[in-house]
Every structure is written in structure tokens, then in C-alpha cells.
Amino acid sequence: MVDHVQQLLDAVFPFFKGLGDPTRQLIVRALVRAGGSANVSELVEATGLPQSTVSRQLALLRTHGIVSSTRTGANRTYAIGIGPATLDALEKLVALLRSCTDEPP
């Protein structure tokens, strides 16, 4: 059981680390408000952050598996893109945490 819990935590920690920065949280909220996807210019306008900051933070969000990107010509669109393995691990973590409490779901 302990090994299973450690594997589960190892699978979700990068996700939480990616969301641990207030600037990245702001960008993710802007993506959600935009319907799940936007380009850098739209995110700069929505957040009020400099383009270089948005681009740097989007790269980190991609590294942590929170957003994905597609290129169309010279434009790159970013979208909420949490992979199935991360979603599965998050669901298992929630179930584990629920099993450790006395409160119903």
C-alpha cells in the first residue's frame, strides 16, 4: 500500500508543482475563461502580463503536463491539456483521500 501511495503521489506532484505559482494560476484561469484555449496575445491581454512572462510560464505549464499547444502557421494556440495518466492519478488520489475521511463524498 505504501509503495502504491508513493507512486500515486509521484504521478501527481508535477501537476501540483506546475500550478503552484500564482502567475501560472492566472494563466490557467485565463485559459479556462477563454473556453479552454487561447494564443499568447490573447493571454497577454487577458492577464495584463508581459508577453515574455506569459511565454515562459506557458512553457513551464507544458513541461508539467497542464497545457498543450498546436501551431498553425506562425501562431501557437495553448489549451488545457492534462493527460489521461495525470487525470487518472488525480482521481485515484481523491478516492484515497476520501477513504481516509469520515465524511461522505
Biotite code that builds the C-alpha atoms (Angstrom):
import biotite.structure as struc

atoms = struc.array([
    struc.Atom([0.000, 0.000, 0.000], chain_id="A", res_id=1, res_name="MET", atom_name="CA", element="C"),
    struc.Atom([2.784, 2.451, 0.880], chain_id="A", res_id=2, res_name="VAL", atom_name="CA", element="C"),
    struc.Atom([4.506, 1.873, -2.480], chain_id="A", res_id=3, res_name="ASP", atom_name="CA", element="C"),
    struc.Atom([1.191, 2.420, -4.272], chain_id="A", res_id=4, res_name="HIS", atom_name="CA", element="C"),
    struc.Atom([0.615, 5.695, -2.423], chain_id="A", res_id=5, res_name="VAL", atom_name="CA", element="C"),
    struc.Atom([4.159, 6.862, -3.192], chain_id="A", res_id=6, res_name="GLN", atom_name="CA", element="C"),
    struc.Atom([3.708, 6.064, -6.891], chain_id="A", res_id=7, res_name="GLN", atom_name="CA", element="C"),
    struc.Atom([0.416, 7.929, -6.893], chain_id="A", res_id=8, res_name="LEU", atom_name="CA", element="C"),
    struc.Atom([1.954, 10.977, -5.243], chain_id="A", res_id=9, res_name="LEU", atom_name="CA", element="C"),
    struc.Atom([4.935, 10.876, -7.609], chain_id="A", res_id=10, res_name="ASP", atom_name="CA", element="C"),
    struc.Atom([2.481, 10.928, -10.527], chain_id="A", res_id=11, res_name="ALA", atom_name="CA", element="C"),
    struc.Atom([0.561, 13.988, -9.309], chain_id="A", res_id=12, res_name="VAL", atom_name="CA", element="C"),
    struc.Atom([3.294, 16.129, -7.728], chain_id="A", res_id=13, res_name="PHE", atom_name="CA", element="C"),
    struc.Atom([4.482, 17.601, -11.074], chain_id="A", res_id=14, res_name="PRO", atom_name="CA", element="C"),
    struc.Atom([0.893, 18.688, -11.770], chain_id="A", res_id=15, res_name="PHE", atom_name="CA", element="C"),
    struc.Atom([0.618, 20.436, -8.402], chain_id="A", res_id=16, res_name="PHE", atom_name="CA", element="C"),
    struc.Atom([4.080, 21.956, -8.793], chain_id="A", res_id=17, res_name="LYS", atom_name="CA", element="C"),
    struc.Atom([3.016, 23.355, -12.152], chain_id="A", res_id=18, res_name="GLY", atom_name="CA", element="C"),
    struc.Atom([0.011, 25.026, -10.547], chain_id="A", res_id=19, res_name="LEU", atom_name="CA", element="C"),
    struc.Atom([1.981, 26.195, -7.526], chain_id="A", res_id=20, res_name="GLY", atom_name="CA", element="C"),
    struc.Atom([2.947, 29.566, -8.981], chain_id="A", res_id=21, res_name="ASP", atom_name="CA", element="C"),
    struc.Atom([0.415, 32.450, -8.854], chain_id="A", res_id=22, res_name="PRO", atom_name="CA", element="C"),
    struc.Atom([1.377, 33.611, -12.349], chain_id="A", res_id=23, res_name="THR", atom_name="CA", element="C"),
    struc.Atom([0.732, 30.161, -13.809], chain_id="A", res_id=24, res_name="ARG", atom_name="CA", element="C"),
    struc.Atom([-2.559, 30.014, -11.912], chain_id="A", res_id=25, res_name="GLN", atom_name="CA", element="C"),
    struc.Atom([-3.551, 33.325, -13.505], chain_id="A", res_id=26, res_name="LEU", atom_name="CA", element="C"),
    struc.Atom([-2.730, 31.972, -16.974], chain_id="A", res_id=27, res_name="ILE", atom_name="CA", element="C"),
    struc.Atom([-4.677, 28.748, -16.383], chain_id="A", res_id=28, res_name="VAL", atom_name="CA", element="C"),
    struc.Atom([-7.693, 30.761, -15.168], chain_id="A", res_id=29, res_name="ARG", atom_name="CA", element="C"),
    struc.Atom([-7.440, 32.908, -18.322], chain_id="A", res_id=30, res_name="ALA", atom_name="CA", element="C"),
    struc.Atom([-7.367, 29.769, -20.466], chain_id="A", res_id=31, res_name="LEU", atom_name="CA", element="C"),
    struc.Atom([-10.443, 28.406, -18.711], chain_id="A", res_id=32, res_name="VAL", atom_name="CA", element="C"),
    struc.Atom([-12.306, 31.732, -19.131], chain_id="A", res_id=33, res_name="ARG", atom_name="CA", element="C"),
    struc.Atom([-11.345, 31.685, -22.830], chain_id="A", res_id=34, res_name="ALA", atom_name="CA", element="C"),
    struc.Atom([-13.090, 28.344, -23.252], chain_id="A", res_id=35, res_name="GLY", atom_name="CA", element="C"),
    struc.Atom([-10.005, 26.206, -22.730], chain_id="A", res_id=36, res_name="GLY", atom_name="CA", element="C"),
    struc.Atom([-7.675, 27.582, -25.393], chain_id="A", res_id=37, res_name="SER", atom_name="CA", element="C"),
    struc.Atom([-6.042, 30.845, -26.449], chain_id="A", res_id=38, res_name="ALA", atom_name="CA", element="C"),
    struc.Atom([-2.931, 32.183, -28.138], chain_id="A", res_id=39, res_name="ASN", atom_name="CA", element="C"),
    struc.Atom([-0.196, 34.137, -26.372], chain_id="A", res_id=40, res_name="VAL", atom_name="CA", element="C"),
    struc.Atom([-1.546, 37.530, -27.481], chain_id="A", res_id=41, res_name="SER", atom_name="CA", element="C"),
    struc.Atom([-4.973, 36.702, -26.070], chain_id="A", res_id=42, res_name="GLU", atom_name="CA", element="C"),
    struc.Atom([-3.409, 35.554, -22.803], chain_id="A", res_id=43, res_name="LEU", atom_name="CA", element="C"),
    struc.Atom([-1.284, 38.710, -22.567], chain_id="A", res_id=44, res_name="VAL", atom_name="CA", element="C"),
    struc.Atom([-4.430, 40.797, -22.994], chain_id="A", res_id=45, res_name="GLU", atom_name="CA", element="C"),
    struc.Atom([-6.437, 38.694, -20.537], chain_id="A", res_id=46, res_name="ALA", atom_name="CA", element="C"),
    struc.Atom([-3.777, 38.658, -17.810], chain_id="A", res_id=47, res_name="THR", atom_name="CA", element="C"),
    struc.Atom([-2.033, 42.001, -18.277], chain_id="A", res_id=48, res_name="GLY", atom_name="CA", element="C"),
    struc.Atom([1.306, 40.199, -18.065], chain_id="A", res_id=49, res_name="LEU", atom_name="CA", element="C"),
    struc.Atom([4.245, 40.872, -20.403], chain_id="A", res_id=50, res_name="PRO", atom_name="CA", element="C"),
    struc.Atom([4.475, 38.570, -23.413], chain_id="A", res_id=51, res_name="GLN", atom_name="CA", element="C"),
    struc.Atom([7.810, 37.176, -22.257], chain_id="A", res_id=52, res_name="SER", atom_name="CA", element="C"),
    struc.Atom([6.324, 36.197, -18.885], chain_id="A", res_id=53, res_name="THR", atom_name="CA", element="C"),
    struc.Atom([3.308, 34.521, -20.468], chain_id="A", res_id=54, res_name="VAL", atom_name="CA", element="C"),
    struc.Atom([5.503, 32.604, -22.914], chain_id="A", res_id=55, res_name="SER", atom_name="CA", element="C"),
    struc.Atom([7.911, 31.471, -20.193], chain_id="A", res_id=56, res_name="ARG", atom_name="CA", element="C"),
    struc.Atom([5.108, 30.340, -17.894], chain_id="A", res_id=57, res_name="GLN", atom_name="CA", element="C"),
    struc.Atom([3.294, 28.534, -20.731], chain_id="A", res_id=58, res_name="LEU", atom_name="CA", element="C"),
    struc.Atom([6.491, 26.592, -21.404], chain_id="A", res_id=59, res_name="ALA", atom_name="CA", element="C"),
    struc.Atom([6.558, 25.520, -17.744], chain_id="A", res_id=60, res_name="LEU", atom_name="CA", element="C"),
    struc.Atom([2.870, 24.592, -17.851], chain_id="A", res_id=61, res_name="LEU", atom_name="CA", element="C"),
    struc.Atom([3.618, 22.414, -20.887], chain_id="A", res_id=62, res_name="ARG", atom_name="CA", element="C"),
    struc.Atom([6.547, 20.797, -19.065], chain_id="A", res_id=63, res_name="THR", atom_name="CA", element="C"),
    struc.Atom([4.278, 19.975, -16.123], chain_id="A", res_id=64, res_name="HIS", atom_name="CA", element="C"),
    struc.Atom([1.607, 18.475, -18.403], chain_id="A", res_id=65, res_name="GLY", atom_name="CA", element="C"),
    struc.Atom([-1.067, 21.088, -17.757], chain_id="A", res_id=66, res_name="ILE", atom_name="CA", element="C"),
    struc.Atom([-1.330, 22.676, -21.196], chain_id="A", res_id=67, res_name="VAL", atom_name="CA", element="C"),
    struc.Atom([-0.684, 21.510, -24.716], chain_id="A", res_id=68, res_name="SER", atom_name="CA", element="C"),
    struc.Atom([-0.026, 23.570, -27.811], chain_id="A", res_id=69, res_name="SER", atom_name="CA", element="C"),
    struc.Atom([-0.695, 23.447, -31.524], chain_id="A", res_id=70, res_name="THR", atom_name="CA", element="C"),
    struc.Atom([0.924, 25.527, -34.230], chain_id="A", res_id=71, res_name="ARG", atom_name="CA", element="C"),
    struc.Atom([-0.984, 26.973, -37.161], chain_id="A", res_id=72, res_name="THR", atom_name="CA", element="C"),
    struc.Atom([1.365, 28.897, -39.399], chain_id="A", res_id=73, res_name="GLY", atom_name="CA", element="C"),
    struc.Atom([3.171, 31.426, -37.223], chain_id="A", res_id=74, res_name="ALA", atom_name="CA", element="C"),
    struc.Atom([0.620, 31.178, -34.400], chain_id="A", res_id=75, res_name="ASN", atom_name="CA", element="C"),
    struc.Atom([0.664, 28.799, -31.469], chain_id="A", res_id=76, res_name="ARG", atom_name="CA", element="C"),
    struc.Atom([-2.531, 28.055, -29.556], chain_id="A", res_id=77, res_name="THR", atom_name="CA", element="C"),
    struc.Atom([-2.367, 26.783, -25.999], chain_id="A", res_id=78, res_name="TYR", atom_name="CA", element="C"),
    struc.Atom([-5.070, 24.653, -24.438], chain_id="A", res_id=79, res_name="ALA", atom_name="CA", element="C"),
    struc.Atom([-5.762, 22.962, -21.164], chain_id="A", res_id=80, res_name="ILE", atom_name="CA", element="C"),
    struc.Atom([-4.258, 19.565, -21.902], chain_id="A", res_id=81, res_name="GLY", atom_name="CA", element="C"),
    struc.Atom([-3.971, 17.389, -18.836], chain_id="A", res_id=82, res_name="ILE", atom_name="CA", element="C"),
    struc.Atom([-3.010, 13.902, -19.945], chain_id="A", res_id=83, res_name="GLY", atom_name="CA", element="C"),
    struc.Atom([-5.082, 10.820, -19.142], chain_id="A", res_id=84, res_name="PRO", atom_name="CA", element="C"),
    struc.Atom([-2.401, 9.363, -16.859], chain_id="A", res_id=85, res_name="ALA", atom_name="CA", element="C"),
    struc.Atom([-2.380, 12.523, -14.730], chain_id="A", res_id=86, res_name="THR", atom_name="CA", element="C"),
    struc.Atom([-6.179, 12.669, -14.634], chain_id="A", res_id=87, res_name="LEU", atom_name="CA", element="C"),
    struc.Atom([-6.307, 9.020, -13.597], chain_id="A", res_id=88, res_name="ASP", atom_name="CA", element="C"),
    struc.Atom([-3.745, 9.626, -10.837], chain_id="A", res_id=89, res_name="ALA", atom_name="CA", element="C"),
    struc.Atom([-5.685, 12.678, -9.615], chain_id="A", res_id=90, res_name="LEU", atom_name="CA", element="C"),
    struc.Atom([-8.917, 10.662, -9.490], chain_id="A", res_id=91, res_name="GLU", atom_name="CA", element="C"),
    struc.Atom([-7.172, 7.916, -7.525], chain_id="A", res_id=92, res_name="LYS", atom_name="CA", element="C"),
    struc.Atom([-5.707, 10.491, -5.140], chain_id="A", res_id=93, res_name="LEU", atom_name="CA", element="C"),
    struc.Atom([-9.156, 11.961, -4.500], chain_id="A", res_id=94, res_name="VAL", atom_name="CA", element="C"),
    struc.Atom([-10.553, 8.473, -3.863], chain_id="A", res_id=95, res_name="ALA", atom_name="CA", element="C"),
    struc.Atom([-7.697, 7.712, -1.475], chain_id="A", res_id=96, res_name="LEU", atom_name="CA", element="C"),
    struc.Atom([-8.211, 10.967, 0.404], chain_id="A", res_id=97, res_name="LEU", atom_name="CA", element="C"),
    struc.Atom([-11.956, 10.299, 0.634], chain_id="A", res_id=98, res_name="ARG", atom_name="CA", element="C"),
    struc.Atom([-11.277, 6.854, 2.069], chain_id="A", res_id=99, res_name="SER", atom_name="CA", element="C"),
    struc.Atom([-9.202, 8.494, 4.815], chain_id="A", res_id=100, res_name="CYS", atom_name="CA", element="C"),
    struc.Atom([-12.014, 10.751, 5.987], chain_id="A", res_id=101, res_name="THR", atom_name="CA", element="C"),
    struc.Atom([-15.271, 10.094, 7.768], chain_id="A", res_id=102, res_name="ASP", atom_name="CA", element="C"),
    struc.Atom([-17.247, 12.442, 5.545], chain_id="A", res_id=103, res_name="GLU", atom_name="CA", element="C"),
    struc.Atom([-19.325, 11.094, 2.636], chain_id="A", res_id=104, res_name="PRO", atom_name="CA", element="C"),
    struc.Atom([-18.412, 12.183, -0.937], chain_id="A", res_id=105, res_name="PRO", atom_name="CA", element="C"),
])
